Amino acid sequence: MNVCFSASRLMKVSDVRRLCKETRENPALLLATELKAKEEVYKLLRQEKTASAATLAVI
């Protein structure tokens, strides 16, 4: 399984290796992390759509 991590902060190599090891050993953790990230992205997209819809209604 190929996994791509995106870091929102600078991390030490040892931290990245530890995170990768934990993820390989616990696929449920990866699934939970992925679902949380997707939820946040969809929430942001919904906010952008409602903001742009309000702007279009004014014009």
N, C-alpha and C positions, 0 to 999 in steps of 0.2 A: 504494500500500500504506500503510495507516495503522498506526502503531506507537506504543505508549504506553510510556514509560520511567518507572520508579519509582526514585527516588534514595534510597539508604540513607545518604547523607551530603549535606551542603550542598555545592553546586558553584557555581562562578562561571559566569556566562552564557557566557563564552568557552569554558569546558570543555564545557558542554552543546551549544553549536553545533558544536564540533569533533567530539564524539561522534556527533551526528546526521549530520554530513557524512560521517564515516567509515562509518557504517552504511548510508547511502544509496549510497555508492560500492562497498560490499562486502557483498552480501546473505548471503554465507557466514558472515561474522562475526556477523550478526544471528541466523542459524540456530544457530550454535554457542553463542552467549550464551543463547538461548532454551532450548536443550536442557539446558544446565548449570543454569539456574534451575529448570526443571521437575524435574530430577533431585533437586535440593536440597529442593524442596517435597514431592515424593513420599517422600523419605527421612524428613522430619519427620512426615508423615502416618502412615507406617508405625510410627514410634516412638510416636506418640500412641495408635494403635490397640492396640499391644502393651501399653502402660502401662495403658490403660483396661480391656483384657481381663483383666489381672492383678488390677486392683481389683475388677472384677465377680466374679472367681472367689473372692475372699476372702469376699465377702458371702454 
